[in-house]
């Protein structure tokens, strides 16, 4: 190993130890590692990703709002569940959106430094610009470009967040004319880029993302030989473009963008007009997403400069009077979006059970009239029950013909991984509520598991694995035979009394599961 590599490793390990001593960093690392450890090719990974997202109510709502914006309008229809988002958009896209949301939310809600706010906005805009460039260049993996564009700045963001004093020293060195890479090495013992990549590796980021977020040497960029290198080039171009437009002088920006085109011309088909259009489109997308993410952009000097520059760029083009009027109108609307977005703080969202359940029912209905996979539909139903009821746990049980057992296969909520292994009951005559539901097909609501009148009907195996005070059983009957069962529980007694009006909606979801199974046979 070279001396430089050894120094990098030592400095990285030292910085990681310091970050891990902060109580919030291990939790963030765990979340990213769990997301990235999921393998996109099998069913369990999709379920695992959905579980991680559903653990955070705010993350779930923000992600669903994002995927229902005009940016994803090409997919058609409203997406009401994370499960459906995975089916429609793909595992990787949902993972990338979730990862972006987690980082942005983490940094902006807990920032110890005022200037970190603009750094977060800078990084986010850089990611949006990378995403928009892939669209304008007719390339794929738009969300992948965005996450690489944001995490391209991870080292600097983490330094400002965790090592504020050091970040100030680095900024001073940069002001004195020392290049950012050398300045960060001088203070931290490692460059911003190597720090960001090292932390991302510790979070088990896929190799594609690690490659895409890497910094290129500050020289003329050669021809990209493959799709992965093209991703990396696009991310670096977006970062440099964002840095240029964050400067003050519009005249200097025009010259710098012209030089940027020359630098990247052999690697990617761009011109100044394309870059101007990309900036304007990214600005409009920023206005949309800022409202959803509650990013305070009203006072952002960085975004103000971009807004001013895109307006200037539009005026410089030889447009007809009609085109110019439309351009100015759109620019004015974009500015108004910025002015209002900071004032629209995200309301304290409460669970609207009925709306969530009805939206889920509609989503399943739309899915059933198209080509679908049975497991996808069952996961949508399961997720809708979990989110809609705001319950402690929801499980889907499936009949095992070989063992004659009803066995839990998947679920959401508290300790589900542990519960799934032990949650099973025999399908032969036993004096308990589980057998009764499966045998008769009756929907059973237990409002108090400790009630004297019902305690004897609750089997010992259940008492050992669950402390729920109330639960619901919805058997799935095909030809008068239980092939499965939905289980929903709460931590309080008589919880279903309060939600009685929604029980009919749960039954509708169960009936949709029956229809899905019948149609798939």
N, C-alpha and C positions, 0 to 999 in steps of 0.2 A: 504493500500500500504506500502511495506517495505521501510525503510529509503534509502536503496541502489537504489531502483526504483525511489524514489522521487528525489534523487540526480541526477540520470541519466536523468530524464525528465527535470529537471531544467538546467542541463549543456547542453543538446541537444537543448532546446529552446533558450538558450543564444547564442550558436554557429550558429544556424539557423538564428537568427536575424542578426548576424554579416555577414553571407554569403549573406543574402538578401539585405544588404545595398550595396553590390557590384552590379553594373548595369547588369552584364552578368548572374548572378545566377538565377534571376527570369525568364529570357527567357529560360534558360536551364530547369528549373523546369517545366515551362509551357509545353514545348515540350514533356518531359518525361510523364507528367501527361496526356496529350492528347493521347499519344500513348497507355498508360496503361489503360486509361478509355474506350478504344474501346473494345467491347465484341465480341469475335471471332466467335460467333455462328450465327450472322445475316449479311446480305448483307451490311448494312450501315457501319458496323465496318470496313470491307474491304475497302470500299470507303473512309472512314475517314482516315485510315492508309495510303492509297495511296496518299490522298491529302496532308497529313503532309509531306510525303517523297518528293513529287513533288514540294513543296514550296522551297526546297533547291536543286538547280541544281547540285551542287557538290556531295551532298549526294546521289541523284538519280543515277548519273553516277558511283559512287564508289560501290553502292549496286549492280547495274546491272553487273559490272565487277566481283564482288565477286561471285555472283550466277552463273556466266559463267566460273568459274575456274574449274580445274579438280576435285576439292573437291566435286562438285555437278554434276559430269559427269554422275552419275547413272540415272539422270532424263532425259537425252537425249535431243538433240536439243538446239539451242540458245534461250535464254530468252531476249526479247527486251523491255518488259514493266513491270512495277511494278505489274500491274494487273495480268499478266501471272505468275509472280513470286509467287504471293499469291496463285493462282490456283494450280500451280505445287508443290511448296514447303510447302504451308500451311500458314495460318495467323500468327501462333506463331513463325515459323521459320523466316519469313520476319521481324516481329516485333523485334525479338531478334537480328538479324543482324543489323537492323537500329539503335536500341538502343546502340549496341556496337560501331558502326561507329560514332554516335553522340558524345558519351563520349570521344572516342579516339581523334576525330578531335578537340573537345573542349579543351581538356587538352594539346595536343601537339602544338596547334596553339597559345595558349594564356599563356603558362607557364611562371610564374615569376621566377622560380628557375631552375637552370641548372640541378640539380639532379632529377627533376621531369621527365625529358626525360627518364632516365633509369627506374624510377618507373613505368612509363606508359608501357614501353617495358616489364618489369617484369610482370606486371598485365596482359598484352595482351598475353604473352607467357604462363602464368599460365592458362588463359582461353583456349588457343589452346591445351594445354596439357590435360585439363579436357575433351575437345571435343574429342581428339584422344583416350583417355582412354576409353570413351564410345564406340567408334568404335572397339577398340581392345578387349573389353570385351563383344562385341555383344549386347550392350544395345541401347535403343532408345533415342530420345531427345538430339541429339548431340549438337545442337545450344543452347539449354537450359543449358546444362552443361557449354558451353563456356561463356555465359553471366554471369552465377553464378560465374564462375571462375574469371572473370574480376572484377565483382562487389564485390567479396569477399574482395578485397583490397580497396574498395571505401573510407572507413574512412581515411586511410593513405593518399590516393591520394588527397582528399579534404583538409586534414590538411596541406599538403605541398603546395597546390595551394593557399589556403586562409589564412592559419595561419603559415606562413613560420617560424617566430621566435619561435613559440611554437614547430614546428616540429624539429627544431634544438636542442631545449632543450630535447625533447624526445629521439632524436638520441644519445645525450650525455649520458643520463641515461642508455640507452640500452648498450652503449659502456662500461659503468661502471659496467655492469653485471645485471642490473635490467630487468626482463622480459618485452617484449613490451607492454603487457596488463597493467601491473602495472605502467609502465612508462607513457603511454598515459593517464591513469586515474589520475596520480599524477599531470600532466601538464594541461590537458583539463577538468578534472572532469568526464571524460567518456572514455571508451575504444575505440580503433579504430573500433572494430567490432560493438559495440553498436551505434557508430556515423554513420557508414555506413548503418546499418540496419534502424536506425531512419530516415536518409535522404531518403533512398529508400522507406520507408513507406509514407513519405510526398509526394513522386512522384507517389504514388498509384501503386507501383509494385505489381504484383499478389502474392498471398500467397505462391505459389510454388517456385517462384524465391527467395522470402524472406527466406524461409526455406533452399533452396539449397545453398545460399551464407553464411549462418551462420557458425561461427567457432565452431569446436568441442573441447571439453576439451583435454588438453594435456596428455592423458592417452591411454592405449591400447584400441583399438576400438573393440566393441563387434559386434555380428552378426546383420546385417541390416534386419529389419523385413518387410520393404515394399520398393516400388520403389522410393518413395520420399526420404527416408532415404539413399537409395543407391546413389541417386543423390548428397546428401549432403556429403556422405563419399567420393565419387569420386572427388568432388570439393576440399575438404580438403586434400586429398591425392595428387592431382595435385599441390596444393599450397605448400605443404611441400616438394614435389619432386623438384619444381622450386627453392625453397629456398636453398635446399641442393646443387644443381648444380651451384648455384651462388657463392658458396664458392670457395676458391683458390686451396686447395690441392686435387689432384685427389685421392690420397690414402684415405684421410678423407671422400671424397664423397662415395667411395666404401663401407666403413664401415657404413656410415650413411644410405645409401640406403638399405643395408642389415638389419639394425635396423628398417627402415621404413616398409620393407616387413613384418617383425615380428609383428609390431604394427598393421598393417591393415589386416593381413592374415585371421583372423576370419570373417572379414566383407566383403572382396572382394578377388577374386581369382587372385592373382598376384605373380610374381616372379621377380628376378632382370633382367632377360633377357627381359621380357615384358616391364619393365620400361625403360630399355635402348632403346628398339625399339620405344617406345612412344616418348621419347625425340628426337630421330633422325627424326621421322616423323613430329613432331611438329616444329622442326627446319626448315625442308623443307617447311612446310606450312607457317611459318613465313616469309621466303624469298619471297614467292609468294604474300602474303598479304601486306608486307611492301612496295612493289612497287606500289600497288594500292592505299594504304593509305598514301604514301609519308612519311613513318616513317624513320627517320634518324637513321639507325642501324649500319652504318659503324664503328663508334667510340664506340659502346656499349661494355663495358668491360664484362657485364653480358652475352651477346650473344657469345662473343669470348670464354668465359669460357665453355659455353655449347657446342660450336662447338668443342673445344679441347677435352672435355670429351667424346662426342659421338664418335669421332675418336678413342680415347683410348679404349672405350668399344668395338668397332668393332674389333680392333686388338686383344683384349683379348679373343675373342671367337675362338674356334677351327674350323676354316673354311678351306676349300681347298684353294689352291693358286688362283684359278679362282675366287672364292667368295670374297676373300680378295681384289683382284685387282678391282673387281666391286665395293666393298664397299668404297675403297679409291677413286675411280673415282667419285662416287656419293657425297662423302664428299667434294671432291675438288670443284665439281660443286656447292654445297651448299654454300661453302665459297665464290666462285666467285659471286654467287647471292647476298650475303651480301655486297661484295665490290662495286657492281654496283648499288644496290638499292638506296643508299643514294645520288648517283650522278644523278639518274633519277628523277628529280623533276617533279611533275605533270604539264603538259603544261596547258596554259590557254585555257581550252576547250571551243570551240565555238559551237553554235548550227549548226549542219550540217543537215538542214531541210530535204533534199532529202534522205539522208542515214537513218535518223530516220523514215521517212514515209515509205520508202521501206522495212525496217526491220519489221516495224509494220504490213505492208500488208502481208509479208511472214509469220509472226507469226499467224495472223488471218487465213490465208489460211491453215496453218498446223493444226490449231485448228478445222477448219470446216470439215476436213476429219476424225475427231475422235469424240468420245463422248464429248459433251460440254453442258454447260448451257448457255442459250441465254444471260442472264445478264452479264456473264463473258466475252463473246465475245463483247458485246456492250461497256463494260468498257474498254477493250483493244483498241477498235476503238477510243473511246473518249480520252483516254490518249495519244494515238499516234498522234491524231490531235493536242492536247494541246502542247505536247513536240516538235513535228515536226515543227509546225508553230511558236513557240515562241510567242504565242498570249497572250492577256490580259485575255481572258476568253473563255471557250468553254462549251456549254450546250447541253444536249440531251433532246428534248421535245417529249412527248408521247401524242397521241390523247386519250381523255377521252370521250368515247361514251355516257355516261350518261349526261354529261354537255355540250357536243359538243364544248369542249375547247381543244386547244393544250397547254399542261402544261409542264413546265420544271421539270424534275425528278432528274437529277444528273448533275454534272459538275465539272470542275476544274478552278481555277484562282481566281481573286480578288472578294471578298465579295460574293462568290457563295451561301453560306448558306442563306444570306439575299435575294439575287436575286431570288433564286429558288421559294420562296413563292409568289413573285409578277410577275414572268415572265410567262404570259399566255395570249392567245388571242382567240377570238371567231372564230369558223369555219363557219360563215355566212357572206354574202356579206358586206365587209367593204373596203373603198378605201385606203388600205395601202399595203405595200410591204409584210407583213407577211401573210395576207390572200391570196395575189396573188401567193406567193410561194406554199402555201398549196393547193390552188384551181387548179393551172395549173401544179404543179410538176416541175416548173422551178427553176433552181439554180439562186440565185440573189446575186450580189455583190454590196454593197453600199460603194463607195469610200469616200464619204464626207456627213455625216448626216446633215450638215448645208448648203449644196448647195441649192440654190434657186430652182433648177429644181426638187429636191427630197424632200425637207423639208416637203412639204404638205403630202407626202406619209408616213412619219414617225409618228406613232400614239402617242398620248399624254401619254398613260400608259408607253410606252417605254422611252420617254424622262425623265420621273420622276425617273426611276430606273437605267438608264445607261448614262454615259458620254462618251461612245465610239464614236470615230470619223469615224470609218468604221466597217462594219460587213458583214458576209457572211451567207446565208441561204441555206442549202442543204436538201430539203425535202426527206423523205423516203416514197416511193410510193409502195403500194401493190395492184394489180388489179386496177390501176389508181386512187387509193384513198390514201391520205396522212395519214399514221398511226403514223408518227413521223417526226422529223426534227432536224438536227444538226445546231447549231448556233455558229459562231466563230467571236470574235470581237477584234479590235485593238484600241489603244489609239491615233493613228495618222491617218491623212487622207492619202488616196491613198496607204495604207500599203500593200494592196493585189496586187498592180501594181508590187511591188518589189518581190513578192512571186508568181507571176502568173504561173511560170513553175511548181509550186507544187500544183496548184488547181486541175490538172487532177489526182494527187495522192489522194487528199482529196475525189474526186468523186469516185475513186476506193474503198476507205474505206467505203464511204456511200453505194456503190453497194454491198460491202461485208455484210453490215448490212442488206440490203434487202434480200440477199441470206440466211443469218443466220435466219432471221425471217421466211422465207418461209420453210426452212428445219425443223424448230422447230414446225411448225403448224401441 
